């Protein structure tokens, strides 16, 4: 630590004590802020890890159901039915402040359609695949950034 050349007067001693007290208070505030941000980071990471595992499991189920639908109906019919979907989910990024630090959050508005195609010449396998992918689309925005 560098040495400071200050005259040894009572006024300088009082001023330096005030500065030291101010620096210690600032350090304590920053330490509490660091602890709060670290706690929030750990909480979000655990939540994201759990949700990510759920989404991967849901995706596996959805792709298995899609493969079954392709085997039952054929790729052309599945593709034709998928063209009927024209509604999308709106995704917005919102910033939430924690101790003065902006934390991004994803918000999804709207839902994927429940039955976006005519059930006339489709099979139950396609309905299962559609429901599985709908569930995936509802869970993905919960993953956050």
N, C-alpha and C positions, 0 to 999 in steps of 0.2 A: 504494500500500500504506500502510495507516495506521501511524503511528509508535507505538511502545510505550514508555511511561514506566517504565523499570525501573532500579533502582539498579545502578550499574556495579561489581558485586562478582564475585569469582571463582566463587562458588556459583551465581549467576544465569547466568554465562557457561556453566558446565558443564551446568546444567539446560537452557538454550536449545539448546546443541549436541546434547544427547540428544533433545530434541523435534524438532529439524531432521532428525537422522538417522532418527528414527522416521517423520516425515512423508515423507522420501525413500523409505524402504522401503515404506511404504504406497502411495506413488505408483507405484513399480515393480511391486508386486503387482497393483494395479488396471490398470496398463498391460498386463501379461501376460494378465490375465483378459480385457481388452478384445480383445486380439489373438486369444486362443483362441476367444472367442465370435464374433468377426468371421469367423475361418476356418471355424468350424462353420456359420455362416449362409451363407457363400458355397458351401460344399460341399453343403449341403442344397438351396440354391436351384438349383444346377446339376443336381443329381440330380432335383429336382422338375420342372425344365424339360424334361429328357430324357424322363422318364416321362410328363409331360403330353402331349408330342408323340406318344409311342407310344399313349397312351390315345385321343387324338383320332383317330389313324389307325385304331385298332381299332374305335372307335365308328362311323367312316365306313363301314368294311367291314361291321360288324354291321347298320347301318341299310340299307345296300345289299342285304344278304342278306335282311333282313326285308321290304323292298319286293318283292324277287323272290318270296319265299314268299307274300306277299299277292296278287301277280299270279297265281301258280300255283294256290294253294288258295282264295283269297278271304279277305276280312277276317274273316268270321264263323268260319271254320274255324281261322284263326290265333288269334283271340281265344279260342275254345273250348279250343284246346291250351294257351294261356297260363294258363288257369284251373287247370290240373292242377298247377302249381307251387305248393307250399305250404311248402317249406323255404327258410329264409333264412340269410344269413350273419350271425353275431354280430360286432359291431364294438365294440371296447373302446378307450378312450382311456387311455394310460399316460403318466406323466410321467417323463422321464429328466433327471437333473441334470448340468449341465456347469458346473463352477466355481461351484456354488451357485445357478445359474439353472435353473429348471424348463423343459424343452423338451418339448412334447407329442409323442407318437408314437401312431399308430393301429395297432392290432392287429386282424386279422380271424381269427376262428376258424370252422372249418367250410368247406365248399366248396359252391358251387351244384351242384345235382344234374346228372348228366351227361345223362340222358334222362328228363326229368320227365313225359313224356306217353307215351301208347301209340303206337307207330309204325304201328298198323293202318291208319288212314285219313289219314296225313300224308305229306308228300312230303320228298324229300331237301333241297329248298330250305329247309324249316323246320328240318331238322337242322343245316344250315350256319348258319342264323341263330342257332339256339340255342347252337351251339358258339362262335360269334363273341361273343355276349353273355356267355357263360360266361367267356371269356377276358378280356373287359372287367371283369367283376366280380372276377376274381382280381387284376387290376392296379390297380384304383382304390385299395384300402387302402395301396398302396405310395407313393401320392402324398404322404402325411403332411399335417400342418396347415400 
